[in-house]
Amino acid sequence: MRIRAKIFLFIFITSFLVFALVIGYIIFDYRTYSIEEANRQATAYARHASTFIKSTLEQDLAVCATLSQGFKDYDKIPGELREGIYKDVLKNVLNAHQEYLSVWMSWELRFIDKSYTQKYGRKRTVAVRESGTVNFYIDTTEVYGDSYGSPYYESKQSGNDILMNPYYYVYSQTEGGDSILETSVAKPIIIDTEFAGIVGIDITLSRFDDIVERIKPFDGSYAYLLSNDGTIISSHNKINVGDSIAKVYPGFVQADVYGKIKEGRSFPFEFNDSTGFSNFVSLEPVFVGNSPSPWSVCLIVPSKIIEEEAQRYFKRSLAIGVIGIFIFSIITLLIARRITLPLKRTTSILKDLDKGIIDVSKKLKVRSKDELAEMGRSLNNLLDTLQKTADFARKIGEGNFNAHYKALSEHDVLGNALIDMQLNLQKGQELEEIRQLERKS
């Protein structure tokens, strides 16, 4: 194997292995990182959406809080005027907020009727927008006892705000009105630490559709807004609205999604859908006021979408790696050529010298100052020296015993031997001249 091939193989293979290991590690590590980062991004997106929805609902709750605070002074208003004033307030609020379906209030009877002593029973006043007109519905309910388990009863017992699970309601029933999926937010009226009633707002859930549709951090991802009982409030697929999330994704039951929603927990997990594909899911709670019934934003990202992004990076990195190895191989070949070309020429000169050929025209061109250059200069000097030695020997052979020759150093074996030979020949010539003179005399 030629030295160029040896240099190329040893350097290239070693460097290739190191390069491949480094690139492989970077690609694998980044793939893991990119998937984790995509999951974090999805979670952050869901959290941002939950914050926005929370802000929207708390604006509604703030309206309820304002009404609740204002109604606390009910006893300062004469009874015969109170109902008319409250109806005007409810109507004004409803007219000021076209997104509201109705504004309502309920009073515990014992607070507005001093003759009523029971701790149950309430008067309900509802302002409803129907066919462009605000109508009022007033009734008395629960006079035979509290409705245990109802949102009103829970708020009455705890003093907490209300964020109801979605329900269908038909407005303008006499006119054949459509069934509307809505929810209610409400604020209790607390007077001297006692529950005196509640003020609430009914809102259509379609108002959240635009928000949910914008929750799309990746192509192919989609989101749901879920109530505390797992009902789909808003979805990219309108057919699913009003259904249970477990009906759409039975696998959610195994992940105890219902429990996580009720607890208001942030919960990322993975599950396989009915087609067998893996999906990343991020649940982010939507807390409103001090309601114990948070909603949740559910963002679903097909794992293949995340992995495709990582795969694209892998292909780009692999292409860059291949290009890098190609460039490196060319550089290695150039370096090997730079090293072996002077060696090849040196070998050619040495082979000539081995045959006794001294060809000064083959002297190496030396430009650098490295070890190869030093070797080249030394070889050039050797050629010059051998050429001078040959010229000197040729002159001696022609009888010119006085030819000039200078040894390279005191250790120059060949040069000093030639000089000794020259001196001996000169002495021999002098002795021959003396003998010739003696014969003539």
C-alpha positions as CSV (number, residue, x, y, z in Angstrom):
1,M,0.0,0.0,0.0
2,R,1.4,3.4,-1.0
3,I,2.1,5.9,1.7
4,R,-0.5,8.3,0.3
5,A,-3.1,5.6,0.7
6,K,-1.9,4.8,4.2
7,I,-2.0,8.4,5.2
8,F,-5.4,8.9,3.7
9,L,-6.9,5.8,5.2
10,F,-5.4,6.2,8.7
11,I,-6.3,9.9,9.0
12,F,-9.6,9.7,7.2
13,I,-10.9,6.5,8.9
14,T,-9.9,7.8,12.4
15,S,-11.4,11.3,11.7
16,F,-14.4,9.8,10.1
17,L,-15.2,7.7,13.1
18,V,-14.8,10.6,15.5
19,F,-16.8,12.9,13.2
20,A,-19.5,10.3,12.8
21,L,-19.8,9.7,16.5
22,V,-20.0,13.4,17.2
23,I,-22.5,14.1,14.5
24,G,-24.5,11.1,15.5
25,Y,-24.6,12.1,19.1
26,I,-25.6,15.7,18.2
27,I,-28.4,14.5,15.9
28,F,-29.7,11.9,18.4
29,D,-29.5,14.4,21.3
30,Y,-31.2,17.1,19.3
31,R,-33.9,14.8,18.2
32,T,-34.7,14.0,21.9
33,Y,-34.3,17.7,22.7
34,S,-36.5,18.8,19.8
35,I,-39.3,16.4,20.9
36,E,-39.1,17.6,24.5
37,E,-39.0,21.2,23.4
38,A,-42.0,20.7,21.1
39,N,-43.9,19.2,24.0
40,R,-42.9,22.1,26.2
41,Q,-44.0,24.5,23.5
42,A,-47.3,22.8,23.2
43,T,-47.8,23.0,27.0
44,A,-46.9,26.6,27.0
45,Y,-49.3,27.3,24.1
46,A,-52.1,25.5,26.0
47,R,-51.2,27.4,29.2
48,H,-51.3,30.7,27.3
49,A,-54.8,29.8,25.9
50,S,-56.1,28.9,29.3
51,T,-54.9,32.2,30.7
52,F,-56.7,34.0,27.9
53,I,-59.9,32.1,28.5
54,K,-59.6,32.7,32.3
55,S,-59.2,36.4,31.6
56,T,-62.3,36.4,29.4
57,L,-64.4,34.6,32.0
58,E,-63.1,36.7,34.9
59,Q,-64.2,39.8,33.1
60,D,-67.7,38.4,33.2
61,L,-67.2,37.5,36.8
62,A,-66.1,41.0,37.5
63,V,-69.5,42.3,36.2
64,C,-71.2,39.9,38.6
65,A,-68.9,41.1,41.4
66,T,-69.9,44.7,40.7
67,L,-73.6,43.8,40.8
68,S,-73.2,41.7,43.9
69,Q,-71.4,44.6,45.7
70,G,-74.1,47.1,44.6
71,F,-77.0,44.8,45.7
72,K,-75.7,44.6,49.2
73,D,-77.4,47.9,50.0
74,Y,-80.8,46.4,49.2
75,D,-82.2,47.4,52.6
76,K,-81.6,51.1,51.9
77,I,-84.0,50.9,49.0
78,P,-87.7,50.9,49.8
79,G,-89.3,47.6,49.0
80,E,-91.8,49.0,46.5
81,L,-88.9,50.5,44.5
82,R,-86.4,47.8,44.8
83,E,-87.7,45.4,42.1
84,G,-87.9,48.1,39.5
85,I,-84.4,49.4,40.2
86,Y,-82.9,46.0,40.1
87,K,-84.7,45.2,36.8
88,D,-83.3,48.4,35.3
89,V,-79.8,47.4,36.5
90,L,-80.1,44.0,35.0
91,K,-81.4,45.4,31.7
92,N,-78.7,48.0,31.4
93,V,-76.0,45.4,32.0
94,L,-77.6,43.1,29.4
95,N,-77.8,45.9,26.8
96,A,-74.2,46.9,27.5
97,H,-73.0,43.3,26.8
98,Q,-74.4,42.0,23.5
99,E,-72.4,38.7,24.1
100,Y,-74.6,37.9,27.2
101,L,-77.7,35.8,26.8
102,S,-79.2,36.8,30.1
103,V,-78.4,38.5,33.4
104,W,-80.1,37.2,36.5
105,M,-80.2,37.4,40.3
106,S,-81.6,35.3,43.1
107,W,-82.4,36.5,46.6
108,E,-82.9,34.3,49.6
109,L,-86.5,35.1,50.6
110,R,-85.7,35.7,54.2
111,F,-83.6,38.7,53.3
112,I,-86.2,40.5,51.1
113,D,-89.3,39.4,53.1
114,K,-89.0,39.9,56.8
115,S,-92.0,37.7,57.4
116,Y,-90.2,34.7,55.8
117,T,-88.1,32.9,58.3
118,Q,-87.0,29.7,56.5
119,K,-83.4,29.3,55.4
120,Y,-84.5,28.0,52.0
121,G,-86.6,29.5,49.3
122,R,-85.5,32.2,46.8
123,K,-86.8,34.8,44.4
124,R,-85.4,34.7,41.0
125,T,-85.3,37.6,38.5
126,V,-84.0,36.9,35.0
127,A,-83.4,39.5,32.2
128,V,-83.4,37.8,28.9
129,R,-82.8,39.1,25.4
130,E,-85.4,37.6,23.1
131,S,-86.0,38.7,19.5
132,G,-84.1,41.9,20.1
133,T,-86.2,42.8,23.2
134,V,-85.2,42.4,26.9
135,N,-87.9,40.4,28.7
136,F,-88.1,39.6,32.4
137,Y,-89.0,36.4,34.1
138,I,-89.6,36.4,37.9
139,D,-90.5,33.4,40.0
140,T,-90.1,31.9,43.4
141,T,-88.5,28.5,43.8
142,E,-87.1,26.1,46.4
143,V,-89.8,27.1,48.9
144,Y,-90.0,23.5,50.1
145,G,-86.3,23.0,50.6
146,D,-82.9,23.5,49.0
147,S,-82.0,21.8,45.8
148,Y,-79.1,19.7,47.1
149,G,-76.2,19.3,44.7
150,S,-77.2,22.2,42.5
151,P,-74.6,25.0,41.7
152,Y,-76.7,27.4,43.7
153,Y,-76.7,25.2,46.7
154,E,-73.0,24.6,46.5
155,S,-72.3,28.3,46.4
156,K,-74.8,28.9,49.2
157,Q,-72.9,26.4,51.4
158,S,-69.3,27.5,50.4
159,G,-69.7,31.1,49.4
160,N,-67.7,30.3,46.3
161,D,-68.1,31.7,42.8
162,I,-70.0,29.6,40.2
163,L,-68.6,28.4,36.9
164,M,-71.2,26.0,35.6
165,N,-70.8,23.0,33.3
166,P,-72.4,23.6,29.9
167,Y,-76.1,23.0,29.4
168,Y,-78.6,23.5,26.7
169,Y,-81.4,26.1,27.1
170,V,-84.1,27.2,24.7
171,Y,-84.9,30.9,24.5
172,S,-88.2,32.2,23.0
173,Q,-89.8,28.8,23.4
174,T,-93.1,30.1,22.2
175,E,-91.5,31.2,19.0
176,G,-89.7,27.9,18.5
177,G,-86.2,29.2,19.5
178,D,-83.1,27.1,19.0
179,S,-81.5,25.2,21.8
180,I,-78.3,27.0,22.8
181,L,-75.3,25.5,24.6
182,E,-74.4,27.9,27.3
183,T,-72.8,28.3,30.7
184,S,-73.2,30.6,33.7
185,V,-70.8,32.5,35.9
186,A,-72.1,33.9,39.1
187,K,-71.0,35.7,42.2
188,P,-72.7,35.2,45.6
189,I,-74.1,38.2,47.5
190,I,-72.6,38.0,51.0
191,I,-74.1,40.3,53.7
192,D,-72.5,40.2,57.1
193,T,-70.9,36.8,56.3
194,E,-74.3,35.3,55.4
195,F,-75.2,34.1,51.9
196,A,-78.1,36.4,50.8
197,G,-78.3,35.5,47.1
198,I,-76.4,35.4,43.9
199,V,-75.9,37.4,40.7
200,G,-75.1,35.6,37.5
201,I,-74.6,35.8,33.7
202,D,-75.5,33.3,31.0
203,I,-73.1,33.3,28.1
204,T,-73.1,31.3,24.9
205,L,-70.1,29.0,24.5
206,S,-69.6,29.8,20.8
207,R,-67.8,32.9,22.0
208,F,-64.8,30.6,22.7
209,D,-64.6,29.1,19.2
210,D,-62.2,31.6,17.8
211,I,-60.0,31.3,20.8
212,V,-59.8,27.5,20.6
213,E,-59.3,27.5,16.8
214,R,-56.3,29.7,17.2
215,I,-54.6,27.2,19.6
216,K,-52.5,25.6,16.9
217,P,-48.8,25.6,17.6
218,F,-48.1,22.9,15.0
219,D,-49.8,21.9,11.7
220,G,-52.1,19.1,12.5
221,S,-52.6,20.0,16.1
222,Y,-56.0,20.8,17.6
223,A,-57.5,21.9,20.9
224,Y,-60.6,21.4,23.0
225,L,-62.1,23.5,25.8
226,L,-63.5,21.2,28.4
227,S,-65.8,21.9,31.3
228,N,-65.2,20.5,34.8
229,D,-67.2,17.3,34.0
230,G,-65.3,16.7,30.7
231,T,-67.9,18.1,28.4
232,I,-66.5,19.6,25.2
233,I,-67.3,23.3,25.2
234,S,-65.5,24.2,22.0
235,S,-63.7,22.2,19.4
236,H,-62.2,22.3,15.9
237,N,-64.9,19.7,15.1
238,K,-68.2,21.3,15.9
239,I,-70.0,17.9,15.8
240,N,-68.2,17.0,19.1
241,V,-69.4,20.1,21.0
242,G,-71.6,19.0,23.9
243,D,-70.2,15.5,23.9
244,S,-68.0,14.0,26.6
245,I,-64.3,14.0,25.8
246,A,-64.2,10.3,26.7
247,K,-66.7,9.6,24.0
248,V,-64.3,11.1,21.4
249,Y,-61.2,9.7,23.0
250,P,-62.0,6.5,25.1
251,G,-58.3,6.3,25.9
252,F,-58.6,9.4,28.1
253,V,-60.3,7.3,30.7
254,Q,-57.2,5.2,31.3
255,A,-55.2,8.4,31.8
256,D,-57.7,9.5,34.5
257,V,-58.3,12.7,32.5
258,Y,-61.6,13.3,34.3
259,G,-59.8,13.3,37.7
260,K,-57.1,15.7,36.5
261,I,-59.7,18.1,35.1
262,K,-61.8,18.1,38.4
263,E,-58.6,18.7,40.4
264,G,-57.5,21.5,38.1
265,R,-54.1,19.9,37.4
266,S,-51.7,20.7,34.6
267,F,-51.2,17.3,33.0
268,P,-49.1,16.3,30.0
269,F,-49.4,12.7,28.7
270,E,-49.4,10.5,25.7
271,F,-52.0,8.2,24.3
272,N,-52.8,6.2,21.2
273,D,-55.9,7.1,19.3
274,S,-58.3,4.7,17.6
275,T,-56.1,4.5,14.6
276,G,-53.1,3.5,16.7
277,F,-51.2,6.7,16.3
278,S,-49.4,8.2,19.2
279,N,-50.4,11.7,20.4
280,F,-49.0,14.2,22.9
281,V,-51.7,15.8,25.1
282,S,-51.4,18.8,27.3
283,L,-54.1,19.7,29.8
284,E,-54.1,23.1,31.3
285,P,-56.6,24.2,33.9
286,V,-58.8,27.4,33.6
287,F,-59.5,28.7,37.1
288,V,-62.1,31.4,37.4
289,G,-62.5,33.3,40.6
290,N,-62.6,31.0,43.5
291,S,-64.9,28.5,41.8
292,P,-64.0,24.9,42.7
293,S,-65.0,23.7,39.2
294,P,-62.2,24.7,36.9
295,W,-62.3,24.1,33.1
296,S,-59.4,22.8,31.1
297,V,-57.8,23.5,27.8
298,C,-56.9,20.2,26.0
299,L,-54.2,20.5,23.3
300,I,-53.5,17.4,21.2
301,V,-50.5,17.2,19.0
302,P,-49.9,14.0,16.9
303,S,-46.5,12.7,17.8
304,K,-45.7,12.2,14.1
305,I,-46.0,15.9,13.6
306,I,-43.4,16.5,16.3
307,E,-41.2,13.6,15.0
308,E,-41.5,14.9,11.4
309,E,-39.9,18.2,12.5
310,A,-37.1,16.2,14.3
311,Q,-36.8,14.0,11.2
312,R,-36.4,17.1,9.0
313,Y,-33.6,18.3,11.2
314,F,-32.1,14.8,11.1
315,K,-32.1,14.8,7.3
316,R,-30.6,18.3,7.2
317,S,-28.0,17.4,9.7
318,L,-27.2,14.1,7.9
319,A,-26.8,16.0,4.6
320,I,-24.5,18.6,6.3
321,G,-22.6,15.7,7.8
322,V,-22.2,13.9,4.5
323,I,-21.1,17.2,2.8
324,G,-18.7,17.8,5.8
325,I,-17.2,14.3,5.4
326,F,-16.8,14.8,1.6
327,I,-15.0,18.1,2.1
328,F,-12.9,16.5,4.8
329,S,-11.9,13.7,2.5
330,I,-10.9,16.1,-0.2
331,I,-8.8,18.1,2.4
332,T,-7.3,14.8,3.6
333,L,-6.4,13.9,0.1
334,L,-4.8,17.3,-0.5
335,I,-2.8,17.0,2.7
336,A,-1.7,13.5,1.8
337,R,-0.7,14.6,-1.6
338,R,1.2,17.6,-0.2
339,I,3.1,15.1,2.1
340,T,3.6,12.3,-0.4
341,L,4.6,14.3,-3.5
342,P,7.9,15.6,-2.1
343,L,8.5,12.1,-0.7
344,K,7.8,10.6,-4.1
345,R,10.2,13.0,-5.8
346,T,12.8,12.4,-3.1
347,T,12.4,8.6,-3.7
348,S,13.0,9.2,-7.4
349,I,16.2,11.1,-6.8
350,L,17.5,8.5,-4.3
351,K,16.8,5.8,-6.8
352,D,18.9,7.7,-9.4
353,L,21.7,8.1,-6.9
354,D,21.5,4.4,-6.2
355,K,22.3,3.9,-9.9
356,G,25.0,6.5,-9.8
357,I,22.9,9.1,-11.7
358,I,23.3,12.7,-10.5
359,D,20.5,14.8,-12.2
360,V,20.6,18.4,-10.8
361,S,17.5,19.2,-12.9
362,K,15.4,17.1,-10.5
363,K,16.2,19.3,-7.6
364,L,13.1,19.9,-5.4
365,K,11.3,23.2,-5.3
366,V,11.2,24.2,-1.6
367,R,9.0,27.1,-0.4
368,S,7.9,26.2,3.1
369,K,9.9,25.8,6.4
370,D,8.5,22.5,7.7
371,E,10.3,19.2,8.1
372,L,9.5,18.2,4.5
373,A,11.1,21.4,3.3
374,E,14.2,20.7,5.4
375,M,14.4,17.3,3.9
376,G,14.1,18.8,0.4
377,R,16.8,21.4,1.0
378,S,19.1,18.7,2.4
379,L,18.6,16.5,-0.7
380,N,19.2,19.5,-3.0
381,N,22.4,20.3,-1.1
382,L,23.4,16.6,-1.5
383,L,22.8,16.8,-5.3
384,D,24.9,20.0,-5.5
385,T,27.7,18.4,-3.4
386,L,27.7,15.2,-5.4
387,Q,27.8,17.2,-8.6
388,K,30.8,19.3,-7.3
389,T,32.5,16.1,-6.2
390,A,31.9,14.5,-9.6
391,D,33.3,17.6,-11.4
392,F,36.3,17.6,-9.0
393,A,37.0,14.0,-9.7
394,R,36.6,14.6,-13.4
395,K,39.2,17.4,-13.3
396,I,41.6,15.2,-11.3
397,G,41.1,12.5,-13.9
398,E,42.0,14.9,-16.6
399,G,45.3,15.7,-14.8
400,N,44.3,18.9,-13.2
401,F,45.7,18.1,-9.8
402,N,45.4,21.7,-8.7
403,A,41.6,21.9,-9.1
404,H,39.9,23.6,-6.1
405,Y,37.6,21.5,-3.8
406,K,36.4,22.3,-0.3
407,A,35.2,19.7,2.1
408,L,31.8,20.3,3.6
409,S,33.2,19.9,7.1
410,E,35.9,18.0,9.0
411,H,33.5,15.1,9.1
412,D,33.0,15.0,5.3
413,V,34.4,11.5,4.6
414,L,34.2,11.6,0.8
415,G,35.3,15.2,0.5
416,N,38.3,14.8,2.8
417,A,39.2,11.5,1.0
418,L,39.2,13.3,-2.4
419,I,41.4,16.1,-1.0
420,D,43.8,13.5,0.4
421,M,43.8,11.8,-3.0
422,Q,44.5,15.2,-4.6
423,L,47.4,15.8,-2.3
424,N,48.9,12.4,-2.9
425,L,48.6,12.9,-6.7
426,Q,50.3,16.3,-6.4
427,K,53.2,14.7,-4.4
428,G,53.4,11.9,-6.9
429,Q,53.5,14.5,-9.7
430,E,56.3,16.4,-8.0
431,L,58.4,13.2,-7.4
432,E,57.9,12.3,-11.1
433,E,59.2,15.7,-12.2
434,I,62.2,15.4,-9.9
435,R,63.0,11.9,-11.4
436,Q,62.8,13.3,-14.9
437,L,65.2,16.1,-14.1
438,E,67.6,13.7,-12.6
439,R,67.6,11.6,-15.8
440,K,68.3,14.6,-17.9
441,S,71.2,15.6,-15.8
